[in-house]
Amino acid sequence: MRRKIPSTQAMAVFESAARHQSFTKAAEEMAVTQSAVCRQIGGLEEFLGLKLFRRTRRGVTLTDVGLGYSKQVSLRLDEIERDALQVMSANGHGETLELGVMPTFATKWLLPRLQSFLDAHPGVTVNLTPRVRPFLFDETRLDATLYAGVASWPGTEGIFLMRESMVAVGSPQLIAPRKTVSATQLLRQTLLQQTTRPYVWRQWLASQGIQAENDLVGPQFELFSMLTEAAILGMGVALIPRFLIEDELRRGLLTVLVEHEYLSAQSYYLIYPEGKSERPLLRAFQRWLQAQADTCGTPSAPG
């Protein structure tokens, strides 16, 4: 069946005209005449059966349909351009793995280890795209995603990697000359809060049989990377998974303030569509990722 796809040239001209809100500037950018731009957009409108621009004495403006369509076209053209550049840079060889990642997890845990996977698979490219919430794979170009939470997304498979071992950390100067303090002594400090985990301090304290009135009080940060930096700067104490701050602990920028680790209910998974489960590159990445997680000494899957 023949696809109902408009001319790529027409979409490129339309995207330029929509971005500039000007046929004249689009003609300059595309190195064509203004009449050529008019013909391309007129042909595209005829193909779609819709008006994309309003012609006025002052120039052109996008219709509501044109505005929405321009955003979609821009995204698709970006993908086409990236695919072309990728093939050109690899000289037609090698595979690509498109991976969704949680930003802090990718920066602090995945990236320091990723080169070993690339060394074992010459010619392979791994692209990382931030993803922090569930999504539909059909609406993305992603092959898989790393996610903390429930792995049961419709139409996907989830491979358990690790659970979180939360530790209370802060700048060593906060409690100097002491090396550690008790959980109740820690409550005298400012508790740095994570907005996506509003009850984590309460859970950490409860695991030690402690209740506190101020466990929800303190500056709020959305990402673990923000919490880490705030703790290093002495703004307060933070609860952070140990595997995300290995480097900071080793360098003495942070120290574990209380000799207690809380195994949270949060688990990390590699999630991918069922239809891609047999792809050799994805299976190889899965095996490597599980091996890396095993070296962290993290507990097995809950249940």
C-alpha positions in Angstrom: 0.0 0.0 0.0 1.4 3.4 -1.0 2.0 5.6 2.0 0.2 8.9 2.2 3.3 11.0 2.9 3.8 14.6 1.7 7.1 15.7 0.0 10.0 15.9 2.4 11.1 19.1 0.6 7.6 20.6 1.2 7.8 19.7 4.9 11.2 21.3 5.2 10.1 24.5 3.5 6.9 24.5 5.7 9.0 24.0 8.9 11.3 26.9 8.0 8.3 29.2 7.1 6.5 28.2 10.3 9.6 28.8 12.5 10.2 32.3 11.0 6.6 33.2 10.4 7.8 34.5 7.1 7.9 33.1 3.5 10.7 35.6 2.7 13.0 34.4 5.5 12.2 30.8 4.6 13.2 31.4 1.0 16.5 32.9 2.2 17.2 30.0 4.6 16.3 27.3 1.9 18.2 29.2 -0.9 15.1 29.3 -3.1 12.8 32.0 -4.4 9.8 33.2 -2.4 7.5 32.0 -5.2 9.1 28.5 -4.8 8.2 28.6 -1.1 4.6 29.6 -1.9 4.3 26.7 -4.4 5.7 24.2 -1.9 3.4 25.3 0.9 0.4 25.6 -1.4 1.1 22.0 -2.6 1.3 20.8 1.0 -1.9 22.5 1.9 -3.6 20.9 -1.1 -2.2 17.5 -0.1 -3.5 17.9 3.4 -6.8 19.6 2.5 -6.2 22.2 5.2 -4.9 25.7 5.4 -1.7 26.0 7.4 -1.2 29.8 7.0 -3.4 32.8 7.0 -2.3 35.3 4.4 -2.6 39.0 5.5 -1.3 42.3 4.3 1.4 42.2 6.9 2.6 38.7 5.9 1.6 35.2 7.1 0.6 33.7 10.4 0.0 30.0 11.3 -3.5 28.7 11.7 -4.2 26.6 14.8 -3.9 23.5 12.6 -0.6 24.8 11.1 0.8 25.5 14.6 0.2 22.0 15.8 1.4 20.4 12.6 4.6 22.5 12.5 5.6 21.2 15.9 5.1 17.6 14.8 6.9 18.2 11.5 9.9 19.8 13.3 10.3 16.8 15.6 10.1 14.3 12.6 12.7 16.3 10.6 15.0 16.4 13.6 14.8 12.6 13.8 15.4 12.2 10.0 18.4 14.5 10.3 19.8 12.7 13.3 19.3 9.3 11.5 21.2 10.6 8.5 24.1 12.0 10.5 24.3 8.8 12.5 24.6 6.6 9.3 27.1 9.0 7.8 29.3 9.1 10.9 29.3 5.3 11.2 29.9 4.8 7.4 26.9 2.5 7.3 28.3 0.2 10.0 27.3 -0.4 13.6 24.1 -0.4 15.6 22.4 2.2 17.8 20.6 1.6 21.1 18.2 4.4 22.1 17.9 4.4 25.8 15.7 6.4 28.2 17.3 7.3 31.5 16.7 9.0 34.8 19.2 11.9 34.7 21.0 11.4 38.0 21.1 7.6 37.7 22.6 8.0 34.2 25.2 10.6 35.2 26.3 9.1 38.5 25.9 5.3 37.9 25.5 4.4 34.2 28.0 6.7 32.5 31.0 5.8 34.6 30.4 2.2 33.6 29.1 2.5 30.0 32.5 2.6 28.3 33.1 -1.1 29.2 30.0 -2.0 27.2 31.1 0.1 24.3 34.6 -1.4 24.4 33.0 -4.9 24.2 30.8 -3.9 21.3 32.8 -1.9 18.7 30.7 0.2 16.4 27.7 0.4 18.8 26.3 3.8 19.7 24.2 4.3 22.9 22.0 7.5 22.9 20.6 8.6 26.2 17.3 10.6 26.5 16.0 11.8 29.9 12.8 10.0 31.0 11.6 10.1 34.6 7.9 9.0 34.2 6.1 6.1 32.4 5.4 6.7 28.7 4.2 4.8 25.6 7.1 3.4 23.6 5.1 3.7 20.4 5.3 7.5 20.7 9.1 7.5 21.0 12.1 6.1 19.2 13.4 4.5 22.4 14.4 0.8 22.5 14.4 0.6 26.3 14.4 2.8 29.4 15.9 2.7 32.9 13.2 3.4 35.4 12.8 3.4 39.2 9.3 2.3 40.3 6.8 -0.4 39.1 7.9 -2.4 36.1 4.5 -3.5 34.9 3.9 -1.2 32.0 1.4 -2.5 29.3 3.1 -4.2 26.5 6.5 -4.2 28.0 8.9 -6.5 29.9 10.9 -5.4 32.9 14.2 -6.7 34.1 15.0 -6.1 37.8 18.4 -4.5 38.4 18.6 -3.3 42.0 16.9 -1.8 45.0 17.9 1.4 46.8 19.9 1.4 50.0 19.3 4.9 51.4 21.9 6.5 53.6 21.8 9.8 55.5 24.7 11.9 54.3 26.1 15.4 54.7 29.3 17.5 54.7 31.8 16.1 57.2 32.0 19.6 58.8 28.4 19.4 59.9 29.2 17.0 62.8 33.0 17.5 63.1 35.0 16.4 65.1 32.5 13.4 65.3 32.5 10.8 62.6 28.9 9.7 63.1 25.8 10.7 65.1 22.6 9.0 66.2 19.4 9.4 64.2 17.8 11.5 66.9 20.9 13.8 67.0 20.7 14.1 63.2 17.2 15.6 63.6 18.8 18.8 64.9 20.1 19.4 61.4 18.1 20.8 58.4 16.5 17.9 56.6 16.8 18.3 52.8 13.6 17.0 51.2 13.1 15.4 47.8 9.8 16.4 46.2 9.2 13.1 44.5 9.8 11.2 47.8 8.0 13.3 50.4 7.9 10.6 53.1 11.4 9.1 52.7 12.7 10.7 56.0 9.7 9.4 57.8 10.3 5.9 56.4 14.0 6.0 57.2 13.2 7.0 60.8 10.4 4.5 61.2 12.8 1.7 60.1 14.7 2.6 63.4 11.5 2.9 65.5 11.7 6.7 65.6 9.0 9.3 65.1 9.6 13.0 64.6 7.4 16.0 64.1 9.8 17.8 61.7 10.4 14.9 59.3 8.6 16.7 56.4 10.1 20.1 57.0 13.1 21.4 55.0 14.2 22.8 51.6 12.8 20.8 48.7 14.7 19.5 45.7 13.4 17.4 42.8 16.5 15.5 41.8 19.1 13.5 43.7 21.8 15.5 42.0 20.4 18.6 43.6 20.2 17.0 47.0 23.8 15.8 46.6 25.1 19.3 45.8 23.1 20.9 48.6 24.4 18.4 51.1 28.0 19.0 49.9 27.5 22.7 50.4 26.4 22.2 54.0 22.8 23.2 53.5 21.6 20.3 55.5 21.5 16.5 55.5 20.1 14.3 52.8 18.9 10.7 52.2 20.4 9.4 49.0 20.9 5.9 47.5 24.5 4.9 48.3 25.2 3.8 44.7 24.6 7.4 43.4 27.2 9.0 45.7 30.1 6.5 45.6 32.4 9.1 44.2 31.5 11.8 46.7 31.9 9.5 49.6 35.3 8.3 48.3 36.5 11.9 47.8 35.3 12.9 51.3 32.9 15.5 50.0 30.1 13.7 51.8 30.1 11.3 54.7 27.5 8.8 56.0 26.3 10.5 59.2 24.3 7.7 60.8 25.4 4.0 60.7 22.1 2.8 59.4 21.0 1.9 55.8 17.4 1.8 54.8 16.3 -0.6 52.1 13.6 1.4 50.4 10.7 -0.1 48.4 12.0 1.6 45.2 13.5 -0.8 42.6 15.3 -0.1 39.4 14.4 -1.8 36.2 15.3 -2.0 32.5 12.0 -1.8 30.7 11.5 -2.4 26.9 8.7 -3.3 24.5 7.8 -7.0 24.2 8.4 -6.7 20.5 12.0 -5.9 21.0 12.9 -8.5 23.5 14.8 -10.7 21.1 16.9 -7.9 19.6 20.5 -9.1 20.0 21.9 -5.7 20.9 19.2 -5.2 23.6 19.8 -8.6 25.0 23.5 -8.0 25.2 23.0 -4.7 26.9 20.6 -6.3 29.4 23.2 -9.0 30.3 25.9 -6.4 30.8 23.6 -4.1 32.8 22.6 -7.0 35.2 26.2 -7.9 35.7 27.0 -4.2 36.6 24.1 -4.1 39.0 25.3 -7.4 40.6 28.7 -5.8 41.3 27.0 -3.2 43.5 26.0 -5.8 46.0 22.4 -4.6 46.0 19.7 -6.9 47.4 17.5 -9.1 45.2 14.1 -8.2 43.9 11.4 -7.6 46.5 8.9 -10.4 47.1 
